[in-house]
Amino acid sequence: MIRKEIFSMYIYRFAILLWMVVLCTFSAIGQNVGGKAFLRWVPSQKSVYQGEAFVVKLQLYYEGNVSSPEIFPKLSVANSWVKEIKQSQKPVPFQEQINGKTYGVVVLKKYLVIPQKSGTLTLPAYPITIKVTVAPKPDDFFQVEQTVDQPLTASELSFSVKSLPEPKPATFSGAVGKFSWKVISDKDSLIIQNPVLITYQIAGVGNIPFVSLPLYTLPTGLEGFEIKSTDEQFLTEKGLSGGKIFTQTMVGEQAGVYPLSLGFTYFDPSQEKYISLTDSLLITVRDTTQKARSQTSTELPERKISDKGLPWDTQQPNLSHTLPFWRSDLYWLLCVLPFGVVILVWGYSQWDAYQKRSIHYPLQKAVKALQHLKKKGNSLSTETAKEIETILFSYFSGRYQLEVVDWYLEYINRLLEQHKVSKTVREELSFVLKKCTELRFAKSVTGQVVGSSEITVTQIIQILKLIEKQSKPDNRKELAIGFVLMLWVIGSSLLAAIPESQYRQAETYYQKQQFDSTITILNHIVKQGNKDKVVYSNLANCYVQTGKTGLAIANYEKAKGIEPMYSAAIHNLDQLRKKKNLIPPVESPWQQAVVLVNLNLMAGVSLGLIWLGAGIILLYILSNIRRQWRIIGYVCVILGILSVVFLRQVEVSRLRKDMYIVIASTKGYYAPNIKARELVQLPEGAAVSREDLFSGWAKVRIPDGRKVWVNQQYITGVTPY
């Protein structure tokens, strides 16, 4: 019983002590929390104009260790548009001094605010709760840091919003910031009661959600319908950027020419003034009863596109080769071949010079010569063997400047060792001397040692020739194989199928107006590699007959790609565009210049320069001609390479990027996604320039300069090869 009472007493005392510690700890916490952190609004500007966007930051100032809150109330500002700016990265703390005291600062939130009324704008009080880590009091028994919740509130902040200056221009519709203005139409000419689509584009940085289109008064004869708008907004720390597109359908009610001068005005807060922009259009409304235009002297009436179609182009196509010379394998082979020859000759010269500098070179030649004589059964006399030794000695004495009278193995090895000749070389020399000894004392068929009477001048000459032959390896077999391969490559590039019968059959189908069958045959001829201007021209004629304008234009352009001045394709293409009311692509000065270039002639010039330069460089390597000639060779090669680059640039400029729409009413989207915003509808046969490809989509530049994404299957190129 006594033990239980003592134990209960100790438990009671421990509980009292623990309770006192807890009370002291909480009292310490309550005393140390105050004054550790506070909130404040920090606007980017102290005074703004009505409609001017500005950024306001919610900043936390603190001492010690704090953690950001997890819950933020929604910010609402009276008579203002407010949007939170998402921070892509975790806020980075920095330091700031206030009243001589240094605080840690972190930006908790950023908001974009656009005031809608002039007067006083008030940012409301903003309460949050943060967690603060506090240190214990000095008399705290456990000395444990504690984390507690501390409520904070950012005080209200008011500043003035200035009214926009008066008077406001008539074309001002509320835009504040910096903007661009453009007006385009999908056609410049239309028939009475036919529509034209007008697109107004506004892009820039500012109060985009509140930008509207000015009210325009259309001239009598044009009727405008409902205006539709779409916008694209990107919220950044610099403001709200993007654009707004308005589309309006107009219908011509009376024939005539209608000039439209359309203005747009915005207020620039940085300059504190209104900026007016103007763009113009000229719309022609034609009467269906007007007479057709008279033919000019350049038109060919007998080839005019009519409802009855086009006649078959009776020119004989050149189907004996697949590609023009400047596009053939032969041309590229001839361009690369001189570089290969120069590299091989230079490599062989370096290898030969290295071999001649090596002691192995004469030893190997001599050993092979002696082995060859022994295999043939030739027995050499003493004098012949001495002659061989003299030949060997001439190699070594000439290379190492050895002066010896007698040919003793040990003496020679000692001298070679003194001259720091490697052990491998000395072993090979011993092998050669042993071979000489074997040949010197070789026995004839009768068993007698061969005497000096058997020596002949022929044997000595034979030895010299064999040694010389070993220094020049026989590469005739490799050269023959290489020559045969080169002939095969050249022959394969020159030989091609000659589908004369297929072409005649296509002509027969065309005369019978079986255009689909004709298209099938001509496409098969093209796939076989027989690509000719006449084939493409007649293929385009077939597409005209079947109403496929886009494919027809593309094939006429392919015919022009082979021969830029091909009159039949040029005339038919011009007539087709006029009939379909299509705007031809505007060629740059570069494209107009390269049309006049004879590409095959340029290919010949480039080959001539490359071969001339390679020949001069080979002469320099083999005969050590003057250095000036080598420089001339380099210059010729560089000019030849630049000519090849020019040919490739001509091809890219003329053919690679040019594309045509082959599906009627092809939709152009803002992004490579069918759910993206539709920007324009392109007619069949419209000329575009391809700039990028992505996952079955093509980014193209349309005639008005805009870039849109279209389905890659809806465009076709004009590259004929």
C-alpha positions in Angstrom: 0.0 0.0 0.0 2.8 2.4 0.9 4.5 1.7 -2.5 1.2 2.5 -4.3 0.8 5.8 -2.5 4.4 6.8 -3.2 3.9 5.9 -6.9 0.7 7.9 -7.1 2.4 10.9 -5.6 5.1 10.8 -8.2 2.6 10.6 -11.0 0.7 13.5 -9.6 3.8 15.7 -9.3 4.8 14.8 -12.9 1.4 15.8 -14.3 1.6 19.1 -12.5 5.0 19.8 -13.9 3.9 18.8 -17.5 0.9 21.2 -17.3 3.1 24.1 -16.2 5.5 23.4 -19.1 2.6 23.5 -21.6 1.3 26.7 -20.1 4.7 28.3 -20.3 5.2 27.2 -23.9 1.9 28.6 -25.1 2.5 31.8 -23.3 5.9 32.1 -25.0 4.3 31.5 -28.4 1.7 34.2 -27.8 4.4 36.6 -26.8 6.7 35.9 -29.8 4.3 35.8 -32.8 3.4 39.5 -33.0 5.1 41.7 -35.6 6.6 38.8 -37.6 4.9 39.4 -41.0 2.5 41.7 -42.9 0.8 42.0 -46.4 0.6 44.9 -48.8 -0.6 45.7 -52.4 2.1 46.8 -54.9 0.7 48.2 -58.1 2.9 48.7 -61.3 1.5 52.2 -61.7 0.3 54.9 -59.3 -2.0 56.5 -61.9 -3.7 54.9 -65.0 -6.1 55.9 -67.7 -9.5 54.4 -68.1 -9.1 51.1 -70.0 -5.4 50.9 -69.4 -4.2 47.5 -68.1 -1.8 47.4 -65.2 -0.4 44.7 -62.9 -0.8 44.6 -59.1 1.1 42.3 -56.8 0.2 40.8 -53.4 3.5 40.8 -51.5 4.3 39.1 -48.2 6.9 40.8 -45.9 8.3 38.5 -43.2 11.0 37.9 -40.6 12.1 34.4 -39.7 10.5 31.3 -41.1 7.1 31.5 -42.7 5.2 29.3 -45.2 2.8 30.5 -48.0 -0.9 30.0 -47.5 -2.8 27.3 -49.3 -6.1 29.1 -49.7 -6.5 32.5 -51.4 -9.9 34.3 -51.6 -11.0 35.5 -55.0 -10.1 39.1 -55.8 -12.9 41.4 -57.0 -12.4 45.1 -57.8 -15.4 47.4 -58.4 -15.8 48.6 -62.0 -12.7 46.7 -63.2 -11.8 43.6 -65.1 -9.5 41.4 -63.1 -7.6 38.3 -64.1 -4.9 36.4 -62.2 -1.5 36.0 -63.9 -0.4 32.4 -63.3 3.2 32.2 -62.2 5.1 29.5 -64.1 7.7 29.0 -61.4 7.8 29.0 -57.6 8.1 32.6 -56.3 11.7 33.5 -55.5 12.1 35.5 -52.2 14.1 38.7 -52.2 14.9 41.3 -49.5 13.6 44.9 -49.1 14.2 47.5 -46.4 11.3 49.4 -44.8 12.0 52.1 -42.2 15.6 50.8 -41.8 14.5 47.2 -41.2 15.2 44.4 -43.6 12.4 42.0 -44.5 12.2 39.0 -46.7 9.7 39.5 -49.5 7.8 37.0 -51.7 5.2 37.7 -54.3 2.2 35.6 -53.5 -0.2 36.6 -56.4 -0.2 38.8 -59.5 -3.3 40.2 -61.1 -4.0 42.1 -64.3 -6.5 44.9 -63.7 -8.3 46.9 -66.4 -10.4 49.8 -64.9 -13.6 50.5 -66.8 -14.6 53.8 -65.2 -12.6 56.9 -64.4 -12.4 58.2 -60.8 -11.0 56.4 -57.7 -10.1 52.7 -58.0 -9.8 50.8 -54.6 -8.1 47.5 -54.2 -10.0 45.9 -51.3 -8.7 44.5 -48.0 -7.4 41.0 -48.7 -7.2 38.5 -45.7 -5.1 35.3 -45.7 -3.7 33.0 -43.1 0.0 32.0 -43.0 2.0 29.6 -40.8 4.8 31.1 -38.8 7.6 29.3 -36.9 8.4 31.0 -33.6 11.3 30.4 -31.2 10.7 29.5 -27.5 11.2 31.8 -24.5 14.5 31.6 -22.7 12.8 30.1 -19.6 11.0 27.4 -21.7 11.9 24.0 -20.3 11.9 22.0 -23.6 13.2 24.8 -25.9 11.0 23.5 -28.9 10.1 25.7 -31.9 6.4 25.9 -32.7 4.5 26.5 -36.0 1.3 28.5 -35.5 -1.3 30.1 -37.8 -1.2 33.9 -38.1 -3.9 35.8 -39.9 -2.8 38.7 -42.1 -4.7 41.3 -44.1 -3.5 43.6 -46.9 -5.0 47.0 -46.3 -7.1 48.8 -48.9 -5.2 50.8 -51.6 -6.8 53.6 -53.6 -5.5 55.6 -56.5 -7.0 57.6 -59.3 -8.1 56.5 -62.8 -7.9 59.3 -65.4 -10.5 59.8 -68.1 -9.5 59.5 -71.8 -8.9 62.9 -73.4 -11.6 64.7 -75.3 -12.6 64.9 -78.1 -12.4 61.3 -79.1 -12.0 60.4 -82.9 -15.0 59.0 -84.7 -13.1 55.7 -85.4 -12.2 55.3 -81.7 -14.2 52.3 -80.2 -12.5 51.9 -76.8 -9.1 50.3 -77.6 -6.4 51.3 -75.1 -2.8 50.0 -75.6 -0.8 49.4 -78.7 -2.4 47.8 -81.8 -2.1 47.0 -85.5 -4.9 47.2 -88.0 -5.5 45.3 -91.3 -8.5 44.7 -93.6 -8.6 42.0 -96.2 -11.2 40.5 -98.5 -11.4 37.0 -100.0 -11.9 38.5 -103.5 -11.5 41.8 -105.3 -14.1 41.3 -107.9 -17.6 39.8 -107.7 -20.8 39.5 -109.6 -24.0 41.3 -108.6 -25.8 39.5 -105.6 -22.7 37.5 -104.9 -21.0 37.7 -101.5 -17.6 38.9 -100.5 -16.1 38.2 -97.1 -14.4 41.1 -95.4 -12.0 40.4 -92.5 -10.9 43.1 -90.0 -7.8 42.1 -87.9 -6.8 43.9 -84.7 -3.7 42.7 -82.9 -1.5 44.0 -80.1 -1.3 44.6 -76.4 -4.0 46.2 -74.3 -7.7 45.9 -73.3 -8.4 43.3 -76.0 -11.7 42.0 -74.4 -13.2 45.5 -74.7 -12.0 46.3 -78.3 -14.9 46.7 -80.7 -15.2 47.6 -84.4 -16.0 51.2 -85.3 -19.2 51.8 -87.1 -18.7 52.3 -90.9 -21.1 53.7 -93.5 -21.0 51.6 -96.6 -21.4 53.2 -100.0 -24.7 52.7 -101.9 -24.5 49.5 -103.9 -22.9 47.4 -101.1 -24.9 45.8 -98.3 -23.3 44.6 -95.1 -24.6 41.9 -92.9 -24.0 40.8 -89.3 -20.4 41.1 -87.9 -19.0 38.1 -86.1 -15.9 38.3 -83.9 -13.3 35.9 -82.4 -10.4 36.7 -80.2 -7.2 35.2 -79.0 -5.7 36.3 -75.6 -2.4 35.6 -73.9 -2.0 36.8 -70.3 1.6 37.7 -69.4 3.3 39.9 -66.9 3.7 42.5 -69.6 -0.1 42.7 -70.1 -2.8 41.1 -72.2 -1.6 40.4 -75.8 -3.3 38.8 -78.7 -5.8 39.9 -81.2 -9.4 40.1 -82.3 -10.8 39.2 -85.8 -14.1 40.5 -87.1 -15.7 39.0 -90.2 -18.5 40.6 -92.2 -20.3 39.4 -95.4 -21.1 42.0 -98.0 -23.2 41.6 -101.1 -22.9 43.8 -104.2 -26.3 45.1 -105.2 -25.2 47.4 -108.0 -22.4 47.2 -110.5 -19.5 49.5 -110.0 -16.2 50.1 -108.3 -16.3 50.7 -104.6 -13.2 52.1 -102.8 -13.4 51.4 -99.0 -11.2 53.4 -96.7 -11.6 51.8 -93.2 -10.0 53.4 -90.1 -9.3 52.3 -86.6 -8.1 54.4 -83.7 -6.6 53.4 -80.3 -5.4 55.4 -77.3 -1.7 54.9 -76.4 -1.2 55.6 -72.7 2.6 55.8 -73.1 2.3 58.7 -75.6 -1.0 60.0 -74.0 -2.5 60.5 -77.4 -4.8 58.8 -80.0 -3.2 56.8 -82.9 -5.3 56.5 -86.1 -4.7 53.7 -88.6 -6.3 53.3 -92.0 -6.5 50.4 -94.5 -8.1 50.5 -97.9 -9.9 48.0 -100.2 -11.2 48.2 -103.8 -14.2 46.0 -104.6 -15.4 45.7 -108.1 -19.0 44.5 -108.7 -19.7 43.2 -112.2 -22.9 42.8 -114.1 -23.5 39.3 -115.5 -24.8 40.9 -118.8 -21.5 42.7 -119.6 -19.6 41.6 -122.6 -16.6 39.3 -122.2 -13.3 40.9 -122.4 -11.7 41.0 -125.9 -8.8 38.7 -126.4 -5.4 40.3 -126.4 -2.7 39.7 -128.9 -0.9 37.3 -126.5 -3.9 34.9 -126.2 -4.2 31.9 -128.5 -7.9 31.4 -129.5 -7.4 27.9 -130.7 -6.2 26.8 -127.2 -8.8 28.8 -125.2 -10.3 26.9 -122.3 -14.0 26.5 -123.0 -16.8 24.2 -121.9 -15.8 21.9 -124.6 -12.3 21.5 -123.1 -8.8 21.5 -124.4 -7.3 19.7 -127.3 -4.6 17.0 -126.8 -1.1 18.5 -126.9 0.3 16.9 -130.0 4.0 17.6 -129.2 6.1 14.5 -129.0 7.2 13.9 -125.4 10.8 13.1 -124.6 10.4 9.8 -122.8 14.0 8.5 -123.4 15.3 9.7 -120.0 13.9 10.1 -116.6 15.5 13.4 -115.5 17.2 16.4 -117.0 21.0 16.3 -116.8 21.2 18.7 -113.8 18.9 16.4 -111.8 20.3 13.0 -113.0 22.5 10.6 -111.1 25.2 11.1 -113.7 25.5 14.8 -112.9 25.9 14.2 -109.2 28.3 11.4 -109.8 30.5 13.6 -112.0 30.3 16.3 -109.3 31.6 14.0 -106.6 34.0 11.9 -108.7 36.9 14.5 -109.0 36.9 14.9 -105.2 37.2 11.2 -104.8 40.1 11.1 -107.3 41.9 13.9 -105.6 41.5 12.3 -102.2 42.7 8.9 -103.5 45.7 10.3 -105.2 46.7 12.4 -102.2 46.2 9.5 -99.9 48.3 7.2 -102.1 51.1 9.8 -102.4 51.2 10.2 -98.6 51.2 6.4 -98.1 54.0 6.0 -100.7 56.1 8.7 -99.1 55.6 7.1 -95.7 56.6 3.6 -97.0 59.8 5.0 -98.6 60.8 6.6 -95.3 60.4 3.2 -93.5 63.2 0.6 -93.4 60.6 -2.1 -93.9 60.0 -0.9 -97.5 63.3 -2.1 -99.1 63.5 -5.2 -96.9 60.1 -6.4 -97.9 60.7 -5.8 -101.6 64.0 -7.7 -101.5 62.6 -10.6 -99.5 59.6 -11.0 -101.8 61.9 -10.9 -104.8 64.2 -13.7 -103.4 61.3 -15.8 -102.4 59.8 -15.5 -105.9 63.1 -16.6 -107.5 63.4 -19.6 -105.2 59.8 -20.7 -105.9 60.5 -20.6 -109.6 63.5 -23.0 -109.1 66.1 -20.5 -110.1 69.5 -21.3 -108.6 71.8 -18.3 -108.3 75.6 -18.4 -108.5 77.9 -16.8 -106.0 78.3 -13.7 -108.1 74.5 -13.4 -108.5 74.0 -13.6 -104.7 76.7 -11.0 -104.2 74.9 -8.8 -106.7 71.8 -9.2 -104.6 73.8 -8.3 -101.5 75.0 -5.2 -103.3 71.5 -4.2 -104.1 70.5 -4.6 -100.5 73.5 -2.8 -99.3 72.7 0.1 -101.6 69.3 0.4 -99.8 70.8 0.4 -96.3 73.9 2.4 -96.9 71.9 5.0 -98.7 69.4 5.2 -95.9 71.7 4.8 -92.8 75.0 5.9 -94.3 76.8 2.6 -93.3 80.4 2.2 -94.4 81.3 -1.6 -94.3 83.6 -3.7 -96.4 82.6 -7.2 -95.5 79.0 -8.4 -95.2 79.1 -10.1 -91.8 75.8 -10.6 -90.0 77.1 -9.7 -86.5 79.0 -6.7 -87.7 75.9 -5.4 -89.6 73.7 -6.0 -86.6 76.0 -4.1 -84.3 76.2 -1.2 -86.7 72.4 -1.1 -87.0 72.1 -1.3 -83.3 74.4 1.7 -82.9 72.2 3.6 -85.3 69.2 2.7 -83.1 67.6 0.6 -85.7 64.7 -1.4 -84.2 65.0 -5.1 -83.3 62.2 -6.0 -85.8 64.2 -4.5 -88.7 67.4 -6.3 -87.7 65.5 -9.6 -87.5 64.2 -9.0 -91.0 67.7 -8.2 -92.2 68.9 -11.5 -90.8 66.2 -13.3 -92.7 67.2 -11.7 -95.9 70.9 -12.6 -95.4 69.9 -16.2 -94.7 68.0 -16.3 -98.0 71.1 -14.9 -99.7 73.2 -17.7 -98.2 70.7 -20.4 -99.2 70.8 -19.1 -102.8 74.5 -18.7 -102.9 75.2 -22.3 -102.0 72.3 -23.8 -103.8 73.1 -27.0 -105.7 72.3 -27.8 -109.3 70.6 -31.0 -110.5 74.0 -32.7 -110.7 74.7 -32.0 -107.1 77.5 -29.5 -107.7 77.6 -26.1 -106.2 76.6 -23.5 -108.7 79.6 -21.6 -110.1 80.0 -18.2 -111.5 79.6 -19.5 -115.0 75.8 -19.6 -114.5 75.5 -15.9 -113.8 73.7 -14.1 -116.5 72.8 -10.5 -117.0 69.2 -11.6 -117.4 69.0 -12.9 -113.8 70.3 -9.6 -112.4 67.9 -7.6 -114.5 65.1 -10.0 -113.4 66.0 -9.4 -109.7 65.9 -5.6 -110.2 62.6 -5.8 -112.0 61.0 -7.9 -109.3 62.2 -5.6 -106.6 60.8 -2.6 -108.5 57.6 -4.5 -109.1 57.1 -5.0 -105.4 57.2 -1.3 -104.9 54.3 -0.8 -107.2 51.3 -3.0 -106.1 49.1 -4.3 -108.9 45.7 -2.6 -108.6 44.4 -3.4 -112.0 41.8 -5.8 -110.7 40.3 -3.2 -108.3 40.4 -0.5 -111.0 38.6 -2.8 -113.5 35.8 -3.5 -110.9 35.5 0.2 -110.1 35.3 1.1 -113.8 32.6 -1.5 -114.4 30.6 -0.1 -111.4 30.9 3.4 -112.7 29.6 2.3 -116.1 26.7 0.6 -114.5 25.7 3.7 -112.5 26.0 5.9 -115.6 24.1 3.4 -117.7 21.3 3.1 -115.1 20.9 6.9 -115.0 20.7 7.1 -118.8 18.4 4.2 -119.5 14.7 4.5 -118.8 11.5 2.9 -119.8 10.1 4.2 -123.1 6.4 3.7 -122.6 5.5 4.8 -126.1 2.6 2.4 -126.4 1.1 3.5 -123.1 1.3 7.2 -124.1 -0.4 6.4 -127.4 -3.1 4.6 -125.6 -3.6 7.6 -123.3 -4.0 9.8 -126.3 -6.7 7.4 -127.7 -8.6 7.5 -124.5 -8.4 11.3 -124.4 -9.9 11.6 -127.9 -12.7 9.3 -126.8 -13.2 11.7 -123.7 -12.4 8.9 -121.3 -10.5 11.3 -119.1 -10.3 9.1 -116.0 -8.6 6.3 -117.9 -6.2 8.9 -119.4 -5.3 10.3 -116.0 -4.6 6.7 -114.7 -2.2 6.0 -117.6 -0.4 9.3 -117.5 0.1 9.1 -113.7 1.5 5.6 -114.3 4.0 7.0 -116.9 5.1 9.7 -114.4 5.6 7.2 -111.6 7.8 5.1 -113.9 10.1 8.1 -113.9 9.3 9.4 -117.4 8.6 13.0 -116.5 8.2 15.4 -119.4 6.6 18.8 -119.9 4.1 17.4 -122.5 3.0 14.6 -120.2 2.3 17.0 -117.4 0.6 19.5 -119.7 -1.8 16.8 -121.1 -2.3 15.5 -117.5 -3.4 19.0 -116.5 -5.7 19.1 -119.6 -7.4 15.9 -118.2 -7.9 17.5 -114.8 -9.4 20.6 -116.4 -11.9 18.3 -118.2 -12.8 16.6 -115.0 -13.2 19.9 -113.1 -10.2 19.4 -110.7 -8.9 22.9 -110.9 -6.2 22.5 -108.1 -4.6 19.4 -109.7 -4.8 21.0 -113.1 -2.9 24.2 -112.0 -0.3 22.1 -110.2 0.4 20.0 -113.3 0.7 23.1 -115.5 3.2 24.5 -113.0 5.1 21.2 -113.1 5.4 21.5 -116.9 6.7 25.1 -116.3 9.1 23.7 -113.8 10.7 21.6 -116.5 10.7 24.4 -119.1 9.9 27.8 -117.6 9.0 29.3 -121.0 6.7 26.5 -122.1 4.1 28.5 -124.0 1.3 25.9 -123.9 1.3 25.5 -120.1 1.7 29.3 -119.6 -1.3 30.1 -121.8 -3.6 27.4 -120.4 -2.7 28.3 -116.9 -3.5 31.9 -117.4 -6.8 31.1 -119.1 -7.8 28.7 -116.3 -7.1 31.2 -113.6 -9.2 33.8 -115.4 -12.1 31.4 -115.8 -12.0 30.5 -112.1 -11.3 34.0 -110.9 -8.1 33.0 -109.2 -5.3 35.4 -108.3 -1.9 34.1 -109.7 1.0 34.0 -107.2 3.2 37.0 -107.1 6.8 36.0 -108.0 9.7 37.6 -106.2 12.5 39.3 -108.2 14.7 36.3 -107.4 12.1 33.9 -109.0 11.7 36.1 -112.0 15.5 36.2 -112.5 16.1 32.5 -112.2 13.3 31.7 -114.8 15.7 32.9 -117.5 18.6 30.6 -116.3 19.3 27.6 -118.5 19.8 25.0 -115.8 21.5 22.4 -118.0 24.0 25.1 -119.1 24.6 26.0 -115.5 25.1 22.3 -114.6 27.8 22.1 -117.4 29.6 25.2 -116.2 29.6 23.9 -112.6 31.0 20.5 -113.7 33.7 22.2 -115.8 34.9 24.4 -112.9 35.0 21.4 -110.5 36.9 19.2 -113.0 39.3 22.0 -113.9 40.1 22.8 -110.3 40.5 19.1 -109.4 42.9 18.6 -112.4 45.1 21.5 -111.3 45.2 20.2 -107.7 46.2 16.8 -109.0 49.0 18.3 -111.0 50.2 20.1 -107.9 50.2 16.8 -105.9 51.9 14.7 -108.6 54.4 17.2 -110.1 54.8 20.0 -107.5 53.8 22.8 -109.8 53.9 26.4 -108.5 51.8 27.3 -105.6 49.9 29.9 -107.6 48.4 27.1 -109.7 47.2 25.3 -106.6 45.3 28.5 -105.5 43.7 28.7 -108.9 42.6 25.1 -108.6 41.0 25.8 -105.2 39.2 28.9 -106.6 37.8 26.9 -109.5 36.5 24.2 -107.2 34.9 26.7 -104.9 33.2 28.4 -107.9 31.9 25.1 -109.1 30.5 24.3 -105.6 28.8 27.7 -105.5 27.3 27.0 -108.9 25.8 23.7 -107.6 24.4 25.5 -104.6 22.9 28.1 -107.0 21.2 25.3 -108.9 19.7 23.9 -105.7 18.5 27.4 -104.7 16.9 27.9 -108.0 15.0 24.6 -107.6 13.9 25.4 -104.0 12.9 29.0 -105.0 10.9 27.9 -108.0 9.4 24.6 -107.0 9.7 23.2 -103.5 7.6 25.7 -101.5 4.9 26.4 -104.2 1.7 24.5 -103.4 -1.9 24.6 -104.6 -5.2 23.8 -102.9 -6.9 20.8 -104.5 -10.1 20.6 -102.4 -12.8 23.2 -102.7 -13.5 25.3 -99.6 -10.4 24.1 -97.7 -10.5 25.5 -94.2 -7.4 27.3 -92.8 -7.0 27.0 -89.0 -5.2 29.0 -86.4 -3.4 25.9 -85.1 -2.8 22.3 -86.4 -6.0 21.0 -84.9 -9.5 20.7 -86.4 -10.9 22.1 -83.2 -8.8 25.3 -83.5 -10.3 28.6 -84.6 -11.1 28.7 -88.4 -9.5 31.7 -90.0 -10.3 31.4 -93.7 -11.8 29.2 -96.4 -9.5 28.7 -99.4 -10.9 28.0 -102.9 -9.7 25.1 -105.0 -6.6 26.1 -107.1 -5.5 28.9 -104.6 -1.7 29.3 -104.6 -0.1 29.0 -101.2 3.5 28.7 -99.9 4.3 25.8 -97.6 6.4 26.7 -94.6 6.2 23.9 -92.1 4.8 20.4 -91.6 3.4 18.9 -88.4 1.6 15.6 -87.8 -0.4 15.5 -91.1 -0.8 19.3 -91.2 0.9 21.9 -93.3 1.6 25.5 -92.3 1.0 27.7 -95.4 1.2 31.3 -96.3 -1.9 32.4 -98.2 -2.0 35.2 -100.8 -2.9 37.9 -98.3 0.2 37.2 -96.2 -1.5 35.3 -93.3 -0.2 32.0 -92.2 -2.7 29.2 -91.5 -2.7 25.4 -91.0 -4.4 23.2 -93.5 -4.7 19.4 -93.9 -1.6 18.2 -95.7 -3.8 16.0 -98.0 -5.6 19.1 -99.3 -2.5 20.6 -101.0 -0.2 19.4 -103.8 3.3 20.5 -104.8 4.6 21.5 -108.2 8.0 19.8 -108.1 8.1 17.8 -111.3 10.9 15.4 -110.3 
